[in-house]
Amino acid sequence: MEVIIIKLFAVLMDGELTASLKGERLTVGEDVLDLSMIPDGYQVHSNDIECKWLAPMSVIERNNGVLSLTLKLPVTPDSPESMRNPEPLAVTRDGPVSIPRAPVVAVSVIKPIEVEV
């Protein structure tokens, strides 16, 4: 395997994008995409593949051995700029794909005061 470029398209939606790679089989959420079927110099439109995580009107393509595709990245209105305009990911090995996540903000819990009446 050469490299797979995963572009991320920020979308206001619920859910969490997860992905992992094994050879040229990319698992995205519950969907498995067999990318080995795409010959060099060809592309497949995302609308022709059943996967809720593929960005609409995008393509999966292979050029000079490099595969590329665009996935939807769930964001919220208060997501940081790094998630609203994410950098493409270059995946070069099997295993989980490191998807950007919003930082977890600690929330302090205020205990009620007990008052005797």
N, C-alpha and C positions, 0 to 999 in steps of 0.2 A: 504494500500500500504506500502510495506517495503521501499526499496530504489531503485533508478535507477542510475546506473553508466553510464555516457556518456563520452566515450573516444573521443578525438578530433584528427583528422588526418589532418595536415596542407597540403593544396593543393594550388598551384599557380592558382588562378581563380578569376574571377570577381564575385561580389555578396556579400550579407551579410547574415550570418546564423542567423536565429531567431528560437526560440523554446519555447513552453509552454506546460505545463502538466495539465491534468484534469483527476484524477483517474489514469487509465492505458492507457489513450489516449494521445499520444505525438504528438503535431502539430509541424511540422518542415517545415518552409516556408509555402507553400500552401498544403503540404501533411499531412494527419492524419494517424498515425500509431496506430492501436489497439493492444497493447501489451498484453492484457488479454488473447489472443488466444494461448499464449505460456505457456504450462504447465511446472512445475518444472522439471528440468533435461533435457529439450529439447532446441534445437536451430533451428533458421531459417536463411538461407543464405541470405545476402543482395541482391544478384543477383536475388532472387525469389520475391522481393518486389519492386514495382515501387515507388521510392523516390530518386530524384537526390542528396539528401544530405547524403544518407548512403554511407559509405566508401566502395569501391569495394572490393570484396573478404573477407568481414568481416561477422560476425554473430551477430544475436540478440539472446540472450540466457537468461534463468532463472535457477539459481543454488541456492538452499537453500533459495528461495523466493526473491533473488536479481536479478533484470533484468540488463543486460548490452548490450550496443550497441556502434558502432563507427560512428560518423558523420564527414563529411568533413568540415574543417574550412578554409574559403578563406583567403589567405595571399598574400602579395606582396613581391617582393625581398627585400624591406627595412622594412618589418615587424619586430618588436622587437623579441628577443629570446623567450620571454614568449609566443608569439603566434606561433612561428615556432616549439616549443616543449612544447605544453600546457599540463598542469596537467589534469587528469580526473576530471569530475564534479560529485559530489554525490548529486542527487536531491531527497529531502525527503518530498516535499510538492507541492501542486498544485500552478500554476501560471507561470509567465514568468521564463524561465531558463536564468541564468546570463552567457552569452557567452563572452569570452574574446574579447576585441576590441582593435585595435591599438589606441594609444593616439592621440588626435587631436593636431596638431601643428599649432599654430597661425602664420599667414603670415602677415607681415606688408606691407602695401600698400604705395608706394612712390608717392606723388602727383607731377605732372609735374610743373615746374616753368614757369610762364607766362612771356615772354619777349616781350617788345615792340620794333618794328623795325622802 
